């Protein structure tokens, strides 16, 4: 009985120490001013106070850098992981024509942040599974008729 309780306590303590997306901070994310503008263009800016603070930080940083052109690099520090993952999700699922020119730059900059690697892997795996599911559904529709 003591060993079961000890194992249970150990598992609880391990779970409490593991990171979740709310506790991850992304340091020094550098994108072009046009990328920041596109990413926050239709974002749920006031979804919660943490997200609102992050979007204000982006706005203030881009304004302070006062980019001479949209291609000026702007680095924003200490963004919440959930906001950066929202940006990653938005970029990965955008229409190809909408983001074709900047897709690789945005996804590569975010994927380079190692503290998000497990979250990015989980998202990419889910996206791949969704593709396979849709493809199989389409195959059944085509082949069954």
Rosetta blueprint (number, residue, H / E / L):
1 X L
2 X H
3 X H
4 X H
5 X H
6 X H
7 X H
8 X H
9 X H
10 X H
11 X H
12 X H
13 X H
14 X H
15 X H
16 X H
17 X H
18 X L
19 X L
20 X L
21 X H
22 X H
23 X H
24 X L
25 X E
26 X E
27 X L
28 X L
29 X E
30 X E
31 X E
32 X E
33 X H
34 X H
35 X H
36 X H
37 X H
38 X H
39 X H
40 X H
41 X L
42 X L
43 X L
44 X L
45 X L
46 X L
47 X L
48 X L
49 X H
50 X H
51 X H
52 X H
53 X H
54 X H
55 X H
56 X H
57 X H
58 X H
59 X H
60 X H
61 X H
62 X H
63 X H
64 X H
65 X H
66 X L
67 X L
68 X L
69 X L
70 X L
71 X L
72 X L
73 X E
74 X E
75 X E
76 X E
77 X L
78 X L
79 X E
80 X E
81 X H
82 X H
83 X H
84 X H
85 X H
86 X H
87 X H
88 X H
89 X H
90 X H
91 X H
92 X H
93 X L
94 X L
95 X L
96 X H
97 X H
98 X H
99 X H
100 X L
101 X L
102 X L
103 X H
104 X H
105 X H
106 X H
107 X H
108 X H
109 X H
110 X H
111 X H
112 X L
113 X L
114 X H
115 X H
116 X H
117 X H
118 X H
119 X H
120 X H
121 X H
122 X H
123 X H
124 X H
125 X H
126 X H
127 X H
128 X H
129 X H
130 X H
131 X H
132 X H
133 X H
134 X H
135 X H
136 X H
137 X H
138 X H
139 X H
140 X H
141 X H
142 X H
143 X H
144 X H
145 X L
